[in-house]
Amino acid sequence: MSDTIYDIIFRVAEVLELPVVILTLLALAAALVEVGAFIAEMVKRRGRTFASLAKAGASARRAVDEKRFDEASALLQTVAWSAPVGKAFRVLVDAVSKPGADTRIAKELADFDFGRQARLSRTRLLVRLGPALGLMGTLIPLAPALDGLARGDVDALTENLRLAFSITVLGILIGVIALALSLFRERRYGQDFSDLEYVAAILTDDGSAAASIGTSATTSAPPAPPVGPTAPSVSTTAPVPSPSSAPTTTLPPLVPPAKDAGSPS
């Protein structure tokens, strides 16, 4: 009875060998696709600065105050570093124009965070799936490799060991790539969420934030050069009196020293 059970286990392991190899190759392809998508995201984020975000947010707030919602959405799209952020900006502008803006904006921020976690879950899955497939791909070929060793079949031993070690390397590679992508993306998506909260605060406050941004931008600008004839400059340096006008002091005449009475005349 035990021999039958063991034989079933061996057969199942042999059947799983090909699916494990295929899944490992698919996981490697998925990791490479994620690398390409991450590079595209980084290229699009090269121009991201807080100054541009603040300026676009203030301009969008002024457009919202003047009921120009399409223009406000277009202004925010210039600082949307990804498609989900651009979609969230449109929803924020649309929510501001309707009653209950705070509740709708809070819901949109929660949905964006949920989508961010779902986006990260793909690479997080590869972090665990890659090493697991590598381990399975290592252990499954060992049984036929040991069987070939027992029968003296060096070719079968070599082939199975090559497969086992190759799958191990691929599994570790998938895990390393997925872990690096997860760490970098988690930081980038956290920055996107912070940008959305900042823009939402500008759009829903009393307008003081947008006004302060506009004022700081005006005061930080260099003064414009004068137009037309230049006004004569007024010197603020105190005049130095000329030598002729300086007051003169009369010194007393020099008197020779008196002679000593005991000295010969």
Residue pairs with C-beta under 8 A, 6 or more apart in sequence:
10 143
13 140
13 143
14 140
14 143
14 144
16 136
16 140
17 137
17 140
17 141
20 133
20 136
20 137
20 140
20 167
21 137
21 163
21 167
23 133
24 130
24 133
24 134
24 137
24 167
24 170
24 171
24 174
25 170
27 126
27 129
27 130
27 133
27 174
28 170
28 173
28 174
30 122
30 126
31 123
31 126
31 130
31 173
31 174
31 177
31 178
31 181
32 177
34 122
34 123
34 126
34 177
34 178
34 181
35 177
35 181
38 181
38 184
38 185
41 81
41 82
41 185
41 188
44 81
44 82
45 81
45 82
45 188
48 79
48 81
52 78
52 79
53 79
53 195
53 198
53 199
54 198
54 213
55 213
55 217
56 75
56 76
56 78
56 79
57 76
57 198
57 199
57 202
57 203
57 210
57 213
58 202
58 209
58 210
58 213
58 214
58 217
59 72
59 75
60 72
60 73
60 75
60 76
60 93
60 199
60 202
60 203
61 72
61 202
61 203
61 207
61 209
61 210
62 210
62 214
63 69
63 71
63 72
63 75
64 72
64 93
64 96
64 97
64 203
65 207
67 97
69 93
69 94
69 96
69 97
72 93
73 89
73 90
73 93
73 94
76 86
76 89
76 90
76 92
76 93
76 199
77 86
77 89
77 90
79 195
80 86
80 89
81 192
81 195
82 192
84 112
84 115
84 116
84 119
84 192
85 112
85 192
85 195
85 196
88 108
88 109
88 112
88 196
89 196
89 199
91 104
91 108
92 105
92 108
92 196
92 199
92 200
92 203
93 203
95 101
95 104
95 105
95 108
96 105
96 203
96 204
98 104
101 203
101 204
102 204
105 200
105 203
105 204
109 193
109 196
109 197
109 200
112 192
112 193
112 196
113 193
116 189
116 192
116 193
119 185
119 189
120 182
120 185
120 186
120 189
123 178
123 179
123 181
123 182
123 185
124 178
124 182
125 178
126 174
126 175
126 177
126 178
127 175
127 178
127 179
127 182
128 175
129 174
130 170
130 171
130 172
130 173
130 174
130 175
130 177
130 178
131 171
131 172
131 174
131 175
132 171
133 167
133 170
133 171
133 174
134 167
134 168
134 169
134 170
134 171
134 172
134 174
134 175
135 168
135 171
136 167
137 163
137 164
137 166
137 167
137 168
137 170
137 171
138 164
138 165
138 167
138 168
138 171
139 164
140 164
141 160
141 161
141 163
141 164
141 167
142 160
142 161
142 164
144 156
144 160
145 156
145 157
145 160
145 161
145 164
146 157
147 156
148 154
148 155
148 156
148 157
148 160
149 157
201 209
202 209
202 210
202 213
259 265
